[in-house]
Amino acid sequence: MKIVAINGSPRKNGNTAQLLEAVHKEVEAAGVEFEVLQPGPNVHPCMACYHCMDTGSLRCVRDDDGVNDIIAACIQADGILLASPVYHGGIAGGMKCVIDRLMLSAGCGDNQLHHKVGGALCTLRRSGGVETYHQLLAAMDAMEMVLVTSDYWGVVHGADPGEVLQDTEGMEVAAKLGRNMAWMVKTLHESKVPVPKTGHRTMTNFIR
Ligand SMILES: Cc1cc2nc3c(=O)[nH]c(=O)nc-3n(C[C@H](O)[C@H](O)[C@H](O)COP(=O)(O)O)c2cc1C
């Protein structure tokens, strides 16, 4: 059983990284493997070529920035934790690039993400946290994932690297999210109830 976390910050050992360290401890203590993948500052956006969907390759044609490794890891994982800094009131640009390509390659078409456990966290100096948290959740919400929450929104404050550790309440919210995600992963793993029927839905574009 494994949860993969995507750290959407371009900064090494920034607030998102330090927050995920704390979540890592909680998840491993609960008996679930945890790995953080951080694509860094050089990720490319989705080119809207639809090659991934047209071919069912489950990969992006852009193969030079590590995002395909993240896509493969997410397909393998039991749970996915999206963690991003807030940039101008929304998901940080690099993280948005990863999400667009992950969701199109692995989630649209032959959905490989359905019924995986999902959770979200964001880090920020002051404003835009709830909006960003909900943007992260919305990406997984549309992938038929099982969304897990904490007892408050996954919004943790800190500007300079390490400040996030001073947000006691935010750190507790994140730790609880980690425990809840691990619990859901284990619960689904041990469940004898079969996964409900899923598959393609009718896609319309509202003009025909
Ligand atoms: C381009 C840019 C835009 C930002 N926009 C916001 C913002 O809208 N709201 C906010 O509270 N913090 C904003 N911040 C601050 C970061 O969200 C904050 O420093 C966060 O902790 C960074 O996480 P990291 O250390 O993991 O990179 C911004 C930072 C950058 C570099």
PDBQT file of the ligand as one rigid body, heavy atoms in Angstrom, charges set to zero:
ROOT
HETATM    1  C1  LIG A 301       4.943  33.729  -7.725  1.00  0.00    +0.000 C 
HETATM    2  C2  LIG A 301       4.454  33.640  -6.301  1.00  0.00    +0.000 A 
HETATM    3  C3  LIG A 301       3.132  33.919  -6.023  1.00  0.00    +0.000 A 
HETATM    4  C4  LIG A 301       2.636  33.805  -4.741  1.00  0.00    +0.000 A 
HETATM    5  N1  LIG A 301       1.319  34.083  -4.497  1.00  0.00    +0.000 NA
HETATM    6  C5  LIG A 301       0.826  33.962  -3.253  1.00  0.00    +0.000 A 
HETATM    7  C6  LIG A 301      -0.560  34.216  -3.002  1.00  0.00    +0.000 A 
HETATM    8  O1  LIG A 301      -1.354  34.497  -3.883  1.00  0.00    +0.000 OA
HETATM    9  N2  LIG A 301      -1.003  34.102  -1.727  1.00  0.00    +0.000 N 
HETATM   10  C7  LIG A 301      -0.164  33.788  -0.703  1.00  0.00    +0.000 A 
HETATM   11  O2  LIG A 301      -0.632  33.735   0.433  1.00  0.00    +0.000 OA
HETATM   12  N3  LIG A 301       1.132  33.490  -0.898  1.00  0.00    +0.000 NA
HETATM   13  C8  LIG A 301       1.650  33.576  -2.153  1.00  0.00    +0.000 A 
HETATM   14  N4  LIG A 301       2.978  33.272  -2.392  1.00  0.00    +0.000 N 
HETATM   15  C9  LIG A 301       3.810  32.759  -1.285  1.00  0.00    +0.000 C 
HETATM   16  C10 LIG A 301       3.946  31.230  -1.305  1.00  0.00    +0.000 C 
HETATM   17  O3  LIG A 301       2.700  30.602  -1.462  1.00  0.00    +0.000 OA
HETATM   18  C11 LIG A 301       4.558  30.753   0.021  1.00  0.00    +0.000 C 
HETATM   19  O4  LIG A 301       5.839  31.333   0.198  1.00  0.00    +0.000 OA
HETATM   20  C12 LIG A 301       4.657  29.239   0.095  1.00  0.00    +0.000 C 
HETATM   21  O5  LIG A 301       4.996  28.874   1.423  1.00  0.00    +0.000 OA
HETATM   22  C13 LIG A 301       5.728  28.705  -0.829  1.00  0.00    +0.000 C 
HETATM   23  O6  LIG A 301       5.831  27.311  -0.691  1.00  0.00    +0.000 OA
HETATM   24  P1  LIG A 301       7.218  26.548  -0.943  1.00  0.00    +0.000 P 
HETATM   25  O7  LIG A 301       8.188  27.053   0.091  1.00  0.00    +0.000 OA
HETATM   26  O8  LIG A 301       6.922  25.110  -0.824  1.00  0.00    +0.000 OA
HETATM   27  O9  LIG A 301       7.644  26.923  -2.330  1.00  0.00    +0.000 OA
HETATM   28  C14 LIG A 301       3.494  33.388  -3.677  1.00  0.00    +0.000 A 
HETATM   29  C15 LIG A 301       4.832  33.087  -3.968  1.00  0.00    +0.000 A 
HETATM   30  C16 LIG A 301       5.309  33.199  -5.262  1.00  0.00    +0.000 A 
HETATM   31  C17 LIG A 301       6.750  32.856  -5.565  1.00  0.00    +0.000 C 
ENDROOT
TORSDOF 0
